[in-house]
Amino acid sequence: MLQINMADVVNVLHSLVPYLVTAGVLLVLALIITVAVNKRTVKSQGARKLVHSESWIVAMVGVVVAISMMLSGPMATLLNNAVATKYELSESTKAKATKLAEDVQTEAVTMLQNQDANLPLQTKKVNVFGWGSTQPVYGGTGSGSMSDQYPTVSLLDGMKKAGLEANPKLTKLYTDYRKDRPVVGMFAQDWTLPETPVDKYSDSLIQQTKSYSDQAVIVITRVGGEGADLPTDMTSKDIKYKDNSKDYKDFKKGQHFLELSQTERNMVDLVSKNFSKVTLVYNGANTFQFDFLQDHPQIKSVLWCPPAGQSGFEALGQVLTGKVNPSGKTSDTFIKDLKKSNTYNNFGNFGYKNVDEFKESYPNFTGGTTTAKPTFVNYTEGIYVGYRFYETAANEGLIDYDDTVLYPFGYGLSYTDFEQKMGPISHKDGKVSFEVTVTNKGSKAGKDVVETYYNPPYTDGGIEKASTNLVAFEKTGLIKPGASEKVKVSFKDSDMASYDEYGAKAYVLDQGDYGISIQSDSHTVIDSQNLAIDSKHVYDGKGADKTHNGDKKAASNLFDKVRGDNVTYLSRAGHFANYAKATAAPADFTMSDKVKSEFINNSNYKPADYNKSDDKMPTTGAKNGLKLIDLRGKDYSDAEWDKLLDQLTFKDMDNLIANGGYGSQAIKSIGKIQMTDADGPASLNNNFTKVGSIGFPASTAFACTWNKDLAKQFGDMIGDMAHDMHVAGWYAPAMNVHRNPFAGRTFEYFSEDPLMAGTMAAEQISGAKSKGVYSFMKHFALNEQETNRTEMVCTWADEQSLREVYLKPFEMSVKDGGAQAAMSSFNYIGSVYAGADPVLLQSLLRDEWGFKGFVLTDYFAGYGYQNGDQIIRAGGDSMLATTKVTNHITDKSATSLIAMRQAAKNILYTTVNGWEYENGQPKVETPIWRTAMYAAWALTAILAIWAEVVAVKRFLKRQHEAKVTMTLSEVADAPLADLQASEGVNTPSAPSAD
């Protein structure tokens, strides 16, 4: 499970300093006063004692007040979460979730090769080679971590459950070599790839394996995680890696993490020399470089098993044995040389050289400070991402497809043979539809996928268009041998429109013939027909076509400033004539004066500069008698919202906005309860109670299923688990595009294709929403790498690629999935932080797409650019913060309060329409720490009063005693004659001198 972010701890310590200093000063002052009066600066002993008592009473009360302010201030959110009731999954939910997770992985395992019908295995006994067989990859690190509350089915456990018997001597060899997997975490990464050197395989062991079984399975694993991209040079001094042998290096200079290490190559050679029937299992989310396969004909079969979650590995065993017929399809393109990706040179760390004026420092998780300056990344590939590039480049003669691509997008084999026949196309009222008859021609029941692509008419030098574009997909049910299933395919003709950012500055469906094809993958056409579009359609809101795909406002150029200066974008024109220039590594590392004038971070943002003089101060603290529950189900524009918002105070709104980490805060006056939000793309993880749900296969696995229904079922299950765990919101699904194979968070995202990502995400969101759980679609937007993700990375892209590729999954999540919440990303959209970009969050998300809900930042640590004042004015609503940094609103102008009011409305609108309010006003208990604090107040008050009474009594007693003592002393010291005179006694005269 994801642990509490160490940055939280550091920020807590920083935020506590003023309160602890105050308490310390009070104690020191009391001590100083005590010492001072002891030196008789005060002559009266009673007064000295009184000063002693009063100073310590004041110190005690002051310390309690300071600690109380600390607890109810910067620590309140953490304490509320820490003492929250540990709600856990019911037994029935556990069982259903576990079964669904197994079903998902069953359809996610993808067969990439199966020569000589090597699979399914015809024997129970099998030699399983590879250290990864004992430490497989279940998910990713960071937010993708699994909970340790539930039993985990390992890869070998899964094989055993399917009836396979793995050679125990090999298993022992690997567990003896190393029992734990090196940690690739958010804050530190050990990229070591443990693999037993071949000299550890004795001759007797090899002979034993050959007598044990003639079948060998090799397991290769790769893990990724939040916080770091995968190394592209394993010999770099910047990465941690330990070789497996002292006799050789695992990697040569320039070799990367997604190819075999030397020790792995040696192991593959050893197995291939001793076995003629070898199955390779790749367990990881990122596409792997299988360049070695051509040199090992003994490797008959290749299976891709994406991270399987806590119970999914049983599916692998079932595929190996043939109990399950594999039906997975690749979610990404596997190319033969990953360094030849068209994004390779423009992915990673690129720092500006002339930006010292924007340098900012902030506390880091080690307790020190980090100094950050703006960096950048150029999305120079434009719309040509993944298969869209490889298919189009091959079509234009830029590449030799067979030399470049090993396994296409949408590729996957089966134990049976399917035939697909395409019926006639119908085009009516903007809808394109046809039927596909899928027939099982083989001898084993199985499922198939109908993949539909379009090839639009392209004019050289005109709007950029890929020659192959996925437009629809459907998965069949289980089809028995000889049986058929009719699959209905439909999509809108406007789905084939392209965005023209230079001419119409709108979506355009050009006139001409569109090739509509059903394919077994992105490269292999099964059948095709032409669809004629008789006239050009421009979706600019002015003509009959109005807006594109349900936009509330016609899409028009919003991101001209995001193109960047001196960035060349890949164009199909002239058969990709500018390929070399467009895909070359950046040569210019200077931020232009124009961009500098637009760049904003905490060094130059001042709220007062953005205040509007004609803004009127809104009402706060009104007594209108409304409760939040009264607004449930009301329209977003209902006038009652204004009355409710009038009741909020500045403090109410600030607390709600600033402390949005892992839940939304309570507002007692309107009946807003504290609600919990949970992290995890494959599960629900409560960072504070340490309660987690069943961990599902990775998002990439969902994409490999090509099964929309399974995604919807997962959303439903998230809803059920959220009810059990008392979770209101889910920090997922994540839908950034697999832009580059080395992205560290690939496991958390779906695919290189935006339609696939958008479809899966929308289905998951819709399922959760049906159970009253709001999903935070993330990371909005352009968060396709982990390198520099929190370091002010300026992302430059053209508008067409933004709209057609990188923003498309989010658009689908809003329009098709009904998304109610969003999590913005760390990076900058051009020169503006994504979490404070009014174009992204207001003009696009709300005005154009019609989103009604609230936007939460990604983890909020300040980072030198996160600022609550700026964020709420730009369309952000809540800070994913649990401590006091720069998340609180500091400006109390009318402009600021209007923005606060809007942010509060967005949060309240979403939360009240969640499941926790579905049965009326929820009942909540006062957190135990507050009860303890109130008790401490009462005890302090009693002690203070008692101490004051005692001190005064003692002072008065001492004063009285001192007065009596003084009187006696005066009597003792007075002359005898005075005493006698005072008593009326005559004293004889002294004798005369005479």
Secondary structure, 3 states (H helix, E strand, C coil): CCCCCHHHHHHHHHHHHHHHHHHHHHHHHHHHHHHHHHHHHCCCHHHHHHHHHHHHHHHHHHHHHHHHHHHHCCCHHHHHHHCCCCCCCCHHHHHHHHHHHHHHHHHHCEEEEEHHHCCCCCCCEEEEECHHHCCCCCCCEHHHCCCCCCCCCCHHHHHHHCCCEECHHHHHHHHHHCCCCCCECCCCEECCCCCCCHHHCCHHHHHHHHHHCCEEEEEEECCCECCECCCCCCCCCCCECCCCCCCCCCCCCCCCCCCCCHHHHHHHHHHHHHCCEEEEEEECCCCCCCCCHHHCCCEEEEEECCCCCCCCHHHHHHHHHCCCCCCCCCCCCEECCHHHCCCHHHCCCCECCCCHHHCEEEECCCCCEEEECCEEEECCCCCCCCHHHHHHHHHCCCCCHHHHEEECCCCCECCCCEEEEECCCEEECCEEEEEEEEEECCCCCECCEEEEEEECCCCCCCCCCCCCEEEEEEECCCECCCCEEEEEEEEEHHHHCEEECCCCCEEEECCEEEEEEEECCCCCEEEEEEEEECCCEEECCCCCCCCCCCCCCCCCCCCHHHHCCCCCCCCCHHHHCCHHHHHCCCCCCCCCHHHHHHCCCCCCCCHHHHCCCCCCCCCCCCCCCCCHHHHCCCCCCCCHHHHHHHCCCHHHHHHHHHCCCCEECCEHHHCECCEEEEECCCCCECCCCCCECCCCCCHHHHHHHCCHHHHHHHHHHHHHHHHHHCCCEEECCECCCCCCCCCCCHHHCCCCCHHHHHHHHHHHHHHHHHCCCEEEEEEECCCCCCCCCCCCEEEECCHHHHHHHHCHHHHHHHHCCCCCEEEECCCEECCEEHHHCHHHHHHHHHHHCCCCCEEEEEECCCCCCCCHHHHHHHCCCEEECCCCCCCCCCCCCHHHHHHHHHHHHHHHHHHHCCHHHCCCCCCCCCCHHHHHHHHHHHHHHHHHHHHHHHHHHHHHHHHHHHHHHHHHHHHHHCCHHHHHHHHCCCCCCCCCCC
